[in-house]
Amino acid sequence: MRDHHVFDLGDFTLQGGLTLRDAKLAYQTYGTLNANRDNAIVYPTWYSGRHWENEWLIGPGMALDPEKYFIIVPNMFGNGLSSSPSNTAPPWDRARFPNVTMYDNVRAQHRLVTEHFDIERLPLVTGWSMGAGQTYQWAVAYPDMVERIAPFCGSTVTSEHNKVFLDSVRAALTADDAWQGGWYDTQPTKGLRAAARVYAGWGFSQAFYWHQTYRELGFSSLEDFAVGFWEGFFLDDRDANNLLTMLWTWHNADIGKTPGFAGDTERALRSITAKAMVLPAEKDLYFPPEDEEWACAFIPDAELRVIPGIWGHFAGGGANATDTAFIDNALKDLLAR
């Protein structure tokens, strides 16, 4: 379902102080909001993801069953559907697009949920990767509204090791002469391909490559996978400035930066009142289980349930049925509490 709705935010002042004028939040919904308005689940998108790329976890008989729940999938700022460098009018277009935080994203989503749908309580917020970061942010920013959270393959704060990766992606994108400081007329495809090669070493685990598991996805060799999957991924209508905007959001993510916490991540974690099912992947190179074990130590009601296997970060991307079933069963368990 590539069709979507747009919620007009008007002039939306960001956490950094700049105002995103005529801001837009693109979203899609699945299912029907009941008369009590108490069956809504928020399921945000991830780095470069669009709402239809969340649909693998939505379906009849699944935890996110549209016959039972009203699932709202808001698109992140910068993903090309919500306000982004690629669709914003001058003077805030392209390289001038302002920095957006996780809190900015969630505050916009909160307005959609409360102002447009008149929803007061959410049974669940869940998400993968940067969607997991937004999930945590929901629980910290709106504790009286969120009953349960299930962040999978994500974190409360971006680690220094993760920042090393993100700096590599930024360097690859901007090294292409065609980037022109963000004022390009055509996409810097060499930079996008280079960024894809950086990603190739991080998105899946070492064991995934050792066992040549990419063959299960239909690729015949390592190079076939690197070009067909990774370069193809980054050349799939993904705009370089959009990617850099979302990269800044990821790089600067920290729930301790939520207003009222003065940068204290541990205090922000302790403030979470939602029941939490935290689902890191066993071999995720971005968000290893140890990082989320640390976070769970401060959340009052949290269970850490590690997704086993060798798919690394993409254990949470819907790429294989075993991991999808693990996540779905965990969500069912959480929703039953």
N, C-alpha and C positions, 0 to 999 in steps of 0.2 A: 504494500500500500504506500506508494510514493506520494499520494495526495496528502495534504496536511491542512491544518487550520493555523491561523495567525492571531495572536493576542496582541493588541496594541498597548504598549506600555507608556506611550507618550514620551516626555522628556525624563529620562531615567538617569539620575545622578549615581555615579559609580563610587565604590568604596575609596578609590584613589582621588576623588574630588572632581573629575571631569564629568560632563553630562553627555550621555548618548541620546541625541535628539531623535524623536520619532522612532524609538526603539521597538523592535518586533521580537516576539517569542513564538517560534513555530512549534507546533505540537500535533500529535495524533492521539486519538483515543480508541480503545478497544473495549467493547462491552457497553453496558448501560448503567448509569448512575441510579441507584435505587431511591425510593421516596424519602428515606431517612438520611440520604446522602452520607452513608457511613461505610460504603463498600469500595472506596477509591484507593488505588495503589499508585504511587508515583515511581517511575522507572526511567531515570534520566539516561541520556546518551553518553558516549565515551569519546576519547580523543579522535577526532575526525569522523566519528560515527554519525549516521543519520537514523531517524526513528525506525525505518524499516529494517535496519540492521540490528534491532533489538527483538525482532519478532520471533526469533528461534526459541525464546523462553515463554512465549504466550500461546496458549491453545487449549481446546477442550480437554478436560481430564488432567491438565497440568495445574501447578499451584497458581499460576497467573491465568486462571480460567476466565475468559470473557463472558461466559454464561453465568458466572458468580460475581466477578469483580469488574469494576470500572477502572481500567488501566490507562493512566495518563503517561505518555512518553514525551517529555519536553526536550527539544533540541538545544544543545549548548550554544551560547554566544560564540560566534566564530566558526560554526560548522557549515556555513554557506546557506542555511535555511533561516535560522534566527539571525538577528543583526550581526553582520560580519564585515571584514574589510572588503570582501568581494561584492557586497550588495548595499553598502552604505553610501549615501550621496556626499560629495565634497562639502566641507573641507575635511571630514573625518573618514574619508575612504582610504583604502589600500594601506600604505605605510603609516598613515596618520590615525588609524583606528586605535582607540584608547585601550589601555590595559584593563582586563576584566578578571575579577577574582572568583573563586568558588562561591564565596558569600554573595557576590553580585548575581551569579547564576541562580542560586537557590532563592534569593530574595525575589527575583523576577518570577520564578516558578511558584512561590508562595502567593504572589499576587494573582497569578492565573488560577490557582486552586481556590483561593478565598473569594476573590472579587468576581471571577467569571462563573465558577461552579458553586460558590457558596458552601464550600466544604469546611467543616470545623475540625474533624478528626480523620487521621489516616491510619488504617490498620497496618500498613506496611510501606516503607520506602526501601527500594533495593536498586542495585546497579553494579555494573562491571567496570573495573579500571577507574577512569575519571568519574564514571557513574557511581562507583563506590565512594570516592571522595565526596561527591555531592550528597550521597546517602548519609555519611557521617555529618556533613554540614547541616543537613536538615535536622538531625537529632539534636545538635548543639544549638542551632539558631531558634528552633521552634519545638522545645521539649514538651510543651503542653498539647501539642497537636499530633506528634508521631508516637504511635503505640509500639511499633516494632521496626527494626532495621536489619537488613541482610546485605552488607557490603561484601562483594566477592572480587578477589584479585585486585585490591586497591588499598589505600592507606589514609590515615588521618593527617599525615604530614609527609611532604616529599623528602626522602632521605638524601644525604649528600651523594651516595653512590648512584641514585636515580638521577640526580642533577648532572652527573658526569655524562650519563647517556643522553640526556636532553641537550646538553651543550654540544654534543657530537652531532645530533640531528640538526640543530640550528646552524652549526658550522658548515655542514654539508649543503643545506638549502641555500645559504647565503654566499657560498663560494662560487656559484655559477655566475658568470659575468652577465647573463641574461636577467638576473634578479634585479639589478639596477637600483639597489637600495630600497626595494619594495615598490618601485614605480614602473614595473614591467608592463608591456602591452600583451605579451604572450607568456605563457607559463615557463618558468626556468626548468625545463624538463631534465637537464643534466643534474641539477641540484636535487630534484625530486627523486631521480633514480639513485643518486648517491645516498640520500636520506633512507631510501628503501634498503640499501645494502647495510647501513648502520642498524636499522631495525631488525634485519635478518638474523643478526647475532644475539638478539635480546628477546624477541617475542616467543621463541620456543627454547626448550632446554637443550643442554649438551647431549643428554641421553636421546632426545628426540632425533637429533642428527646422527648420533652413533648407530641407532637402530634404523635409520633411513625411513622414519615414520611418514615423511612427506609423500612416500609412495602410496599411502592410504588415501591421500588427497588427489591422486591421479597424476602426480609428477614423476617423470622417468629418471631424473638425476638431480644432483644438487644444483647445478646451474639452471636446469629447467625450473626448479622450485624458486630459486632466487629471482629469476626473471618473471616467470609466469605468475607466481603468487605475490612476491613482495613488490617488484616494480609495477606489476599490474595493479596492485592495491593502491599505490601512491599516484598512479596516473588515472585513477577512476574518478574524475571530476573533482579532485582535491586541489584546492588553490593554495599556493605557497604562503601568501600572507595570512590566510585563514589558519593554516597549520601553525604558523609562528604565533598567532594570537592565542590559540589553545595551548601551545607549548608554554607560553608565559604563565597562563593560568595554572598549568600543572606544576611548573617549576616553583611557583610561589605558594602552592597549596599548603595550608596549615590551619586546622580548626582553631588553634590558639589565637589566630588573627580575627576571630569573630568579635564584633563589638562587645565590650564588657569583660574580656578575658586578658587583655593587655599582653598578648603573645604567649600566654601560659597554656601550652597544649595539654599538660596533665590535668590542670584544673578544668579545662573544657571537656576532657574525657570523663572526668568525675561527675560532670553536670548532666550527662546523658541519663535520662530516665526510661527510655525505650528498652524493651527486651531486644537484645542484640544477638544475632547469629552471624559470626564473622567467619568468612570462608576464603582464606588464602589458598593458593595452589602450592603443592609440595615443592615444585622446582621453578617457581616464578622468579625470574632474575630482577624484575622491577620491585616487586612487593613480596619478599620472602616471608614465610610463616613466622620467623622470629620477630619481625617488625610488628606484626599484628598480635602476636602473643604479648608483646610489650604493651600495646594499646589496650588489650583486653584486661590487663592487670588493674587498670584504672576505671573501667566501665563497670558500674555496680551490678548489672545483670547481663553478663555476656558469656556466650559459649563460643569457643574456638573449635572449628571443625575443618580440618585440612583436607583439601581436595587431593586425593592421591594420584600418582601417575607422572608421565613424562612430558605432558603437553605444555608445561610452563605457564606463561601468562595466558596463552590461548586456551587453557582449560576453561576459562570463563567466556570464551568467544563463540560458543555454539558450534565448534568445529568437529566435535566427536560426541557420539551418543552417550558414552559412558560418563563423561564429565557432566554433560547436560542432565542426565538422570540424577547424578549426585547432588547437583545444585537444586534441581527441582524437588527432590525428596527433602532436602534441608529446608527449603521454603515451606513445604507442606507441614513439616514438623513445627516450624516456628509459628505458622498461622494457626496451628491447633492449640497454641498455648494461651 
